Amino acid sequence: MQKLSFCSRSFALYLLVMACQAMAEDEQIDMAELKQMSLEDILNIEVVSKKSESEYSAAGIVSIVTADDIKRYGGNTLADVLNRVTSVYMLSTYIWSDSTASVRGDGLTHVNNHTLVLINGRPFRDSAYGGLNETVFRDFPIHQIEQVEVVRGAGSVLYGTNAFTGVINIVTKKRQDNGVTVRGRYGSFNTGQVESEFAWKNEDAAISGAIRHRSSDGWLASATDERKQPVSFRNDDGDVSASLWGAWKDLDFNLYVVNNQRTHWGSVPIGSGQEIENNRLFFDTGYQHRFNDHWRGSWNLTYNKFSQNYNLPVNDVMYMTNLWENNLLFEQTHYLSFFEDKFNLIFGGLVEWQQGQVTQVSQPNTLDPYEQLKSSIYGDISYALLDNLKLNIGGQWHRFDPFKEGSVDHASSIDGVVGRAGLVYELNSNWGAKLLFDQAYRVASAGEMGANSAVVLGNRSLQPEKVESVDAQIYYHDADRQLSLTAFQSKVTNLIVRNPIPDTTPTRLQYVNAGGITFEGLELETKAKLFEGLSWKGSYTFQTNRDEQNQNNKTQMPNHMAKIGLSYDVTADLQISAFDTYFSAAKIVASSQVLNPPANSYHNVTINSNYRLNTLLGLSKIKPITFTLYLDNLLDEQFYYPEFNRKNLNTIPASPGRMLFGEIALEF
């Protein structure tokens, strides 16, 4: 794998940081003020209804990870952060690493197409496969994140396809302090990382962003492949990524760009180590206008560009495969509020154009050039029936024009309607309850309709997957405590799955609509400030699922998750936190070959400490210099993920073992 040297890229970042430093002023957010804030002060969200509201009054089941959580408990990637969220199970596949966020046990394919990722409320999508999220889960600069809003449940009414069983909204920092932070991190497997966050503002304009470079020799993965041959390779990787937000008067923009290169097992779990490269560009620009005190509107243009290069086998010979796609979306949304904010109406519409292709050197295209046009209109009403009782009703109509591959239009247009309804009841200032009903859909991706590779064949007659979800929640909150208990049920129909094509050697698969699945479970979530300096957060999830023949554990995902974190501010300069993430054993398909160790239950315990060095160094008058020590997998657990895509193998290796990382952060 060819990668720019860590030193050369680090030097380039250093030069950029020095250029930005000239803009820095001696302004700093007083962290002591943040520590004095109650849990309730910092928990407003936008993801449920596209407008800022309390998580308690929102008609959705939401978990929030704040910038303070990320700093306290640490992590190398967004995947590390999400793995601590209620009902989220982050896992890798043989082709993509940390690519799948399974929510409430929904993990049917190695493409994360039932979870929609948003960046500042705008869709981060790909059209070829509909859920290739590795480049955001592994490569996003996590210190640029203000908070992560995770909706557990459907969200298609406002966000369309893929908002099926979960929505993850990454809200970036919009700093106003004209400052620069420089970070250097080094640790296990010769892993080095440099990151810089910066901000600038004047009366009408502001910019806030981060640049990151990471390089690692990777951990050694050893396993037995589908042909019963021993394999061993290093998961080396490197990336350069940047996130940028800017605003000028009523205009704003969001940018995320990343190049990721690494070694993975392969496009199928055969042989030892293949190279893969991902390039991703996300750009959104928006304009907001307030017509009067009751009416405002927003207009957004969102562009997603993606390319990927990897090897795909044909008759045991590897051929370079190249994927590229362009996706352009225009959306307008209007917000109306009357009767002292007791009646709120949101309505809007969008048009999305998608194109792409997958080519293979010296072989026919695995996905011919395609185009598709998608459109929808939506509306959502919230009305305060009483001072403490809110009704929410919404719906979306959507249309997908015929899938055009090459010069031929396939099948016909698809129209559909989904809706949602909910009641939010606040018994008093502390207690409340929610009862929610949501419908969602997922339209087949271009790859599912048009693929023609040696491994899989598309199906142009696929119908959208559909889900109906019911959530019931009771909650309690005050200045220092939060507690919620949620029961959920989701019924999925029209599943898009891959079935073996008879009499093909090696086995070739085809996408088909086949059956359904029902998910049921309970979620307990809690946060508390136990006493001055000591805080707690935790959750427990039980989920079970069954198909139409009442066969249990259809998805192979763990039935139980328990997540517990404890953080203590030892002194004004020292902070120590521990987090234990527990997953019960994953299920294995009976027909798979038992060639690797089982996917047993495991604990992943992390320890993170932040020490401000200013007092020690006698530099109390300058901005913070912070040393961070992050210990991952304290117990040195060796765990495995279920191979839940092809299902020919029982498991794939997932654990690099115990890891240690140190970081120095300087603020200017």
N, C-alpha and C positions, 0 to 999 in steps of 0.2 A: 504494500500500500504506500503510495506517495503522499506525504504530508509535509507542509511547511514546518520547519523546525520550531520547537516551542520557543526557543530564544529569539528567533527572528520575528515571530508574531508578537511575542511579548514586548520587544523593542518598539514595534510599530504602535502597539497600544500605549506604551509609555510616552511616545512622542505626541499622540493624540491627547492624552491626559494633560501633558504639560501645556498644550495649546489651550485646552479648556480652562486650566487653572487660572489663567490670566483674568478670567471673568469672575472668579470666586470672590465673595464678600465674607466678612466675618460674622455671618448669621448662622444660627444653629437652632433647630427645634429643641426645646428643653425637654429631655427625656424624663426628667423628674415629674413634669406635668403629665406625661403619658401614664406614668406609674400610678398617679393619683386618680386617673379616670376609672369609672366603674365599668363593669362588663357591658352595661347597656349603652354606654356613650359611643361605642365604636362599631356597632353592629347594624348599620344600615346597608341595604342591598338594592340592586337595580335589576337583577337577572330575572325575577319572577314576572314583573309587569312592565319592564323597560322604563321605570321611573323609580326614584329613590324612595324607599319606605323601610320601616322597621321589619326585621325578620319575623317578628311576632304577628304583625298585621298582614304580612304577605300571604297570598293564597297559594303557598307552596311549602314543601318540606326542604329546608335549607340548612346546610352547615357552612360555617365561615372560618377560614384560616386567615389570620391577620398577619401583617408584617412582623408584629411582635412575636407571634407564634413561630414564624420562620426563624427569626433571630434566636429565640430561646432554645428551640429544640433542634435547630440545625438541619443539615442536609446538603447533598451535592447537587441534586436535581429536583425538578418539580415532581417527578415520580416519587421521590422520597417523602416529599411533603404530602402528596395525595394519599399515600399508603397509610397515613395516620387518620384519615377522614372516615367518619362513620359509614359503614357499608361499602367502602371502596376497597377492592383487591387489585393491586397493580401487579401485572405479570408480563413476562416476555414469551416470545415464541422462537422457533428455530430460525426465523428470518428477520424478525424485528425485536429489538431490545427495549424493555420498559415501554411498550407501545400500547398496552391495553389497560384501560381503567374499567374493570368489571364492577358495575353498581348493582347491589342487591342480588348478586349471584348470576347476573346476566352476562354470560361469556360463551357464546356459541361458535365464534370464529376468530381467527387470528387478526382479522381486520376489526378495528374498534368502532364499528358502524352503528352502534346503539347509544353512543355517548357523543354529544355535540360539544365541541370546544369553542369558546368565544374569547376574543381579546378585546377588552373594554366594550363588551356587548355586541361585537361584530363577529360574524361566523368565520372560523378558521376551518375551511373545508377543502377536500379534494374530490374530484368527480370520478376518477378512474376506478378507485376501489372504495371510496366513501368513508374512510376511517383510519388513514395512515398518520397517526399522531405522535410517532416517535420523536420527530424533530422539535416538538414543543415540550413533551414530557421529559426528554433528556437534556435539551439544549437551551431552554429559556433561561435568561439570567434571573435567578430567583430573588436576588436582593433588590430588583427593580419592581417587585410585586408589592402592591399596597394591601390587597387581600384577594383570596380565592373564594368564590361563591359556588358551592356545589349543590345543585338541585337534585334531589333523589326523587325520581318520578318523571312523568312525561312533560314535554315542553313544546310540542309541535304547533300549538295554536299561534304562538308568537314567533317561533323560530323555524318551523318547517321540518323537513326531513332530517333524520338522524337524532333529533331531540327525543329519543325513544324511551329510554329508562334513566337517563341522566343528562344534565347540562353542567358544564364546568366553565365558569366565567373568570378569566384572569384579569383583574383590575390592576393596572400599572400605577406606579407612583407618579404624581403630577406635582413634583417638588417646586417650591417657590422660593428657595433659599439661596440661589446663585452659588451653589456649592459643588464640590467634587469629592468623591470617595474612590480610593484606589485599593484593590485587594489582591493579595498574592496567596495562593494555596498550594500546598504540596503534601503528598501522602502515598499510601500503598500503591503498588504496581507502577511506581514511577509516574504517578499522576500529578500533573502540574496544571494550574489554572490561574489566569489573570482576569480580573473583572474591574471595570470602572463604571461608576454611576455619576451622572453630572446633571446640572440644571442651570437654567438661565431665564431671566424674565426682565421685562420692562413694563410700561403702563398697559400696552395693548397686546403684547405677545409673550409667550412662554414656551420653553422647550425642556423636556426631561427625558433622560434615556440611560441606556447601559450598553456596554460592549463587553463581550466575554470571549476568551479563547481557552480551550481545554485540550490536553493531550495526555494519553495514557497508554502504557504497554499492555494493559488489560490483564484480566485473570485467566488462568488456565482452565479450560472446560474439557472434561473427559467424559465420554459416554460410549454407548453402543448404538450404531445407527440402524436404520430399517433393514439393512442387509446383514445384520448381525456382525458387523465389522467394528472393531474398536476405533474410536476417533479421538483426537486431541488437538486443540487449537487455542490460541490466545484471543480473547475478545478485545483486541486493541482498538482504540478509537481516538478521534480528534474532531473538534468543531470550532467554528468561528460563528458567533451570533451577535445580533444587535437588536435592541428594542428601543423605539423612539416615539415619544408623544409630543405634539406641538399644538399650539393654539394661537390664533390671531383674531381678536374681536369675536365674531360669531362663527368663525371657521376653526376646525380642528383636524388633526390627522393622526393616524396610528401606523407605525411601520414595525414589522418584524421580519428579519432576514437571517438565514442560517445556511451554512454549508457543513454537512456532517459526513465523515468518512470513517468506516470501521470494518472489522471482520466479524462475520456471523457464521452460523453453521452452514446455511445455504438456503436456496429457495425451496428445497426439499431436504429433510434430515438425512442426507447421504453424503459420505465423504467428510473431509476435514477442512473446514474454514474457507469461506468465500468472501471476497471484498464487495462492499456495497457503498454507494455514495448517494446522498440526498441533498437536494438544493430546494429551498423553500423561500418564497417571497409572499408576504402578506402586507397589503396596503389598503388603508381606508381613509377617505376624507369625508368630512361631514359639515353641514351648515345648519344652524339653528336660528329660528326667527320667532319672536314673541309678537303675536298679532295684537293681543290685549291681555288684560289680567286673567282671562279665563282660557285662552287658546294660544298654544305654541305648536310649532312644527319642526321637524327635522328631516333632512335629506342626506342620504349616504350613498357613496359609490365605493364598493369593496372589491378588491382584486386579489385573487389567490393564484399563484403560479407555482408549479411543482415539477421537478424532474428527478428521476431516479435511475441509477445504473447498477445492474447486478447480473450474475450469471444464472442461466436457467438451463437444465439438462434436456437434451433431445437424444434419445437412444444412447444414453450414458455419456454423451459428449456435452460439455459445457459451452454455451454460446452467450456472448454478451447481449444483454437485453436493456433497452433504453425506453423509459417512460417519460413523457412530457404532457403537460396539460395547462390550460388557461381557463380561468373561471372569473366572470365579471358579473357583479350583482348591483342593481340600482334599487334603492328602497326609500320610500317616504312614509313618515309616521306623524300622526297628529294627536295631540294631547289636549283634552278639554276637562276643565274642573269647575264645578258649580256648587252652590249652597255650602260655602265655607269648607270646601274639600270633601263634602259628604258624597258627592256624585262625581265619578271620574270615568271618562270615556277615552279609550285609545283605539284608533283605527288607522289602517295603512295598507300598503301593498308593495309588491316587489316583482322584479323580472330578473332572472338569472340566465346567462348564456354560458354554456360549457363546451369546451372542445379539448381533444387530446388524441394520443396515439401511443401504442407500445410496439416497438420494432425489435427484431432479433437479427443479429448479424448472420448472414448466409442462410437464413431461414425465413419462411413466411411470417408476416406480422402476427404477433400474438393478440393484438387488438388493433383492428384497422382504424384509420382516422374517423373520429366520431364528432358529432355536434348534437346538442340538445338545448331546448329552450324550456325554462320552467317559470311559472308565475303563480302568484297567490294574492289574495286579499284577506285581511283579518280584522277582527274587532274584539274588544274586551271592555266590559263594564264592571265597575265596582260601585256599590251603593250601600250606604249605611242605613240599614233598616231601622236600627235603634242606635243609640249612642255607643253601645258596646257589641253590636252585631252587624257584621258586614257580609253582603252577598256579592259574589263574583261570578260572572257569566261571560264566556268568550267562545269564539269560533273562527275557523279558517276554511276558506275554499281554495283549492289548489288545482293546477292543471300542468301536466307534463306533455309537451308536444311529442310527436313520434320520434323515436330514437333513430337518428340518421347515421349510418355507418358507411363510409365510402360515398357512393352516389345513390344509395338505396335507403328509403325510409322503411323502417321495420315496425310492424305492429301498428297500433293506433294510439290516439291520444288517451291519456288517463286523467280523469277528473275525480275529485274526492272532497269530502268535508269531514273535519274533526271538530270537537268541541270540548269545553270544560266548564265545570260549575263548582262552586265552593262556598262554604260558610266559615267565617272566622268569628269566634265568640270570645270576648274578654270579660270574664266573670268579675274581675276587679283589676287593680293595678298590677297584680302579680300572677294570677291564674288565668288560663285561657284554653281554648280548644279549637281544633280545625277539623272539618270534614270536607274532603276534596274528591272530585271525580275528574279524570283527565283521559282524553283520547290522543293518540299519536300515530304517526306512520313513518315508514322508511321506504323510499322508492329504491328500486334496484339500481346499483351503480353501473357505470358504463362497462366495467369489467365483467360484472355478473351477466349482463345482457349480450356482450359481444366478444368475450374472450375466445381464443382459438389457439391454445398452446398444447404442448405435449402432456401437460399436467391436468388442465381443466378446460371445459367447454362451456361457453355462455348459452343463454336462453333468452331470446328476444320476446318471449311471451310472459315473462315474469310479472306478477302483480305485486303491488306494495305490501309490505308487512304492516300489520296493525296491532295496536295494543290498547287496552282499556284498563285503567288503574284506579283503585280506590285507596285513599289514605285517611286514617283517623288518628289525630294526635291530641294529647293533653300536655300542657307545659306550665312551668312555673319559672319566674325570674324576678330577681331583685338586684340591687346594686352589686352584690358579691356572689350570687349563685344563679345558675341556670340548670333546669332539668326538663327533659321532654321524653315522652314515651309515645312511639308511633307504631301502629299496626298497618300493614299494607298488603294489597293483593293486586297482581297484574296478570291479565290474560292476553297472551300473544297469539295471534292467528296469522295464517298465510306465511308461515316462516319460509325464508329463502335459505335452502341448505344445499350441500353438495353431495349428490348420490353417485355411487360407482356406476360406470357404464359397463354393462355385461361384456364378457369376452374381450377385454382389453388388457394387454400386458406390456409394460407395467400398468397398473390400474389407472384409468383415466376417469375423472369426475366431471359431472355436469350439474349446473345450478338448476334447481327446481323449487316450486312452492310445495311444501309438504308439512301438513299438520300444524300443531300449535303447542304451547307450553304455558303453564300457570305457575306464577311465583307467589309465595306467601311468606310473611315473616313479621318479626318484631324488632324495633330499634330503641335502645335506651341511650340517651346522650346527656352528658353532664359537664359543667364547668363550675369552678368555685375558687374564690380567694379565701383560703383557709384561715390565714392570719397575715399580718404584715410581712410581705416578702415571699410568702409561700402560696403557690397556686396549683390547681389541679385541673386536668381535663381528661375525659374518658368516654368510652362508648362500648356498647355491646350490641351485636347483631345476630339474630337467628333467621336463617332463610331456608326454605325448602322449595323444590320445584318438581313438577311432574308433567309428562306429556299427555296426549289425549287418551292413551291406553293406561293411564295412571302408573306409568313407570317413573319411579322417583329418581331424583338427582340427574336429570337429563343434561344439565350443563357442566357437570363435573366440578363445579366451584365449591369451596368450603361452606359447610352449613353454619359454622360459628366463627365470629370474629370478635375479639376483645382487644381494646386499645386503651392504654392507660399512660398518662404523662404527669410528671411532677416536676415543678420548677421552683427554685429557691434563690432569691437575691441575698447572698451571704453577706455582702457589704455593698456599699455604693459602687464599688468597682468590680465585684466578682458575682457572676451568675452561673449557677450549675443546674442542668436539667437532665432528666432521664425519661425515656419513652419506651414502652414495651408494646409491640404489635404482635398479636397472636392470631394465627389462622389454624383452624382444625384441618384434618386431612382432606385433601382433594380426592375426588372420585376418579376411577379409571374405567374406561370402556372395556367390557368383558372380552371383546374380540381383538384388542390390541396385544401386541407382543410384549411380554414382561421381560425386558432386556436391561432396564436400568433400575436403580433403587426407587422405592415407592415415594409418592408425594405425601409424606407424613405431615402431621401437625408440627408447627414450629413457632418459636418465639424469636422475634428480631428486636433485640434491645439496643438502644442507642444512648450514648451519653454525650452531652454537648456543654461546653463551658466557655463563657465569654469573660475575659479579664481586661479591664481598661488599664493601660500601662502608665498613664500620665502621672499619677501620684508616685509610683515606683521610680519613674525616670526623672522626677522633679520638673515635670512639664505641665503643671496643672492649668496654666493660663492659655494653652493652645487647645485646638479641637481634639476630640478623642483619638487615641491610638489604641486599637483593640486587638488582642490576641485571642483566637478561637481554636479550641481543640475539640475535634469531633471523632468519636469512636463509634463505628458502625458494626453491628452484629457482635456485641460484647461476648455472648456465649459461644461464639464460633460455630453456630449451627450450620450443618450441611443440609440444605433443603432443595427440593425439586418441584418444578411446575408440571401439571398434567399436560400432555401433548393433546390438545383439544381441537386441533384443526383436521389433520389427516387421520388421526386416531389409529395409525399403524404401530406406533410406539406407545409405551405406557407413560414415560416422563422424559423431560429434558433437564439438564443441570441448570440451577438458578442461583446458587450461592457461591460467591467468591471467598467466603470465610470472613474472619475478623479483619477490619480495615481501620486505619488511623490516618487522620488528616489534620494538618495545622494551617492556620491562616493568620495573616497580619492585615489589618484594615486601617488606612490612614484617611482622615477627613480633612479637607481644606476649605 
